[in-house]
């Protein structure tokens, strides 16, 4: 074989191999995905969400965050196992391949506050002190005067600029809108598998709270708090100054009348004023997500932690307030 012919054979073989690889890892999966029917409740992305998805992909968020829940025990914290219909309006690269940070499949449910998302993007350590995520301050701008209709990001003093107001750019707004749209939809008939009990399971730990001597499921209360509340109010109960109110020393939490505390958990709140500080962030309602017993456990954990000595509450009290609001 002469050298010229040999060169063309090598070139043709390499080109054929490249085309085959592209077909296998890009074209065929894309065609297959286009034939996948949307799952129940899965809606097309709005133009704003599409823009946010582009910001997400363009900034390499998928290198550290996945958007797929595997059918493994350790993934149960992120939601039900992902189904093909969940991805009808997404693109394969958003699935991710490695979790340096948490899975984002349900971030719109777990972290539903746009204020939290903005603070986290500006500097993750403002809300998650141990975070190793880089900041995305370039998605914000500092202005001397707030433009009409804009709201400044309420950063803690330690992370705020010395002068001016921090406001999100259109890219930041689109990215946050996209993140808040990431919510798994329930699949009719799906039942999460029960966890196998250990051979010699001890009696569930129901610990007496430090204050008042009443008993409640302390471990469950703490777990529920960490899963649903700690992102904003922090594990220390101190909140985030100027952004999310503290629970430590909070009059509503420490009050002998738990009504305001329970109604806030059930129905959410916004614009609350604590110790003269107004918090404009919106707290979502948890009535649809948590049972009466769960809310009672969370409330009792908050009312007996960080030096609080609030009157204990029962699931029956939560049920009464829930029924009274219908």
C-alpha positions, 0 to 999 in steps of 0.5 A: 500500500502506497503512503498516500493510500495508507494515510487516507485509510487511517484518516477514514478509519479515524473519521468513521470511529468519531462518527460512531462515537458521536452517534452512540453518545449523542445522536441516538440518546437525543433521538431516544429522549425526544420520544420519551413522553413527559411524566405526570405533572412535568411541564415545559420550561418557560423562556426564563427557565430555558435562559436559566438552564443555559446559565447553569450549563454555561457556568459548569454547575453540572460538574459538581451537581447532579439532577438524577436520583438513583434507586439507592438508599443513600439517594432517598434524601433527594427524592424518589428514583428518577424516571425517564419522563422527568427529563422530557424537557431537559438535556442529558448533560444536566444529569451530571456524573459526580456529586461534589455538591448535593443533587439538585433534582428537588432544590426548588422544594428543599430551598424554595426561597429566592433570597436564600438562592441569591445569597448562596450564589453571591457567597455560599459560605454566608448560608453554609459555612462549610461549603467549598462551592466557589462564589458567583459574584460576577452574576451580581452588581453593586450599585450606589442607588437601588434601581426602581423595582429592584430589591437588594440582596440582604447579605450578612455584614461579613459578606456585604460590600463596604458601600452600595447595594448588591442586586442580581443581574438578569443572568442571576435572576434566570438561574434562580428561576431555573433552580426554583423550577426543579421539583420532582412531580409525584408519580401516581401509585409510586410507593417508596420501599420500606426500610428493613428493620435491624435484627434487634432494633432498640426502642425508638428514642424518645428523649425528654427535652432539656426544658420542661421535662416533657418528652418528644421524639428528639432525634426525629425533630432534629432530623426534620429541622435539619432537612426542612429548616436549617438551610435558612434558620441555620443549625445553630438557630441563629438565622442569617442576619438581615435575611432569615430570622433567628429561632434562638431567643425568638419570642414566638418560639419561646412563648407559652402560647404556641399558636403563632409559632405553629401557624407560621410553620403551617402557613408560612410568613413574610415581612416579620419583624424581630427585635426591630429587624424586618425580614423580607424573605418569604418562608414557605408553608409546610402544611402540605408537606408535613404531618401534624406529628412532624410539625409538632416534633419540629416545633418542640425541637425548636422550642427546647433548643439553643436555650429556648424554653417554650411550652411543648406542643402536641400533634393534636394542637397542630391538627386543631390549628390546621383544621381551623384555617380551612 
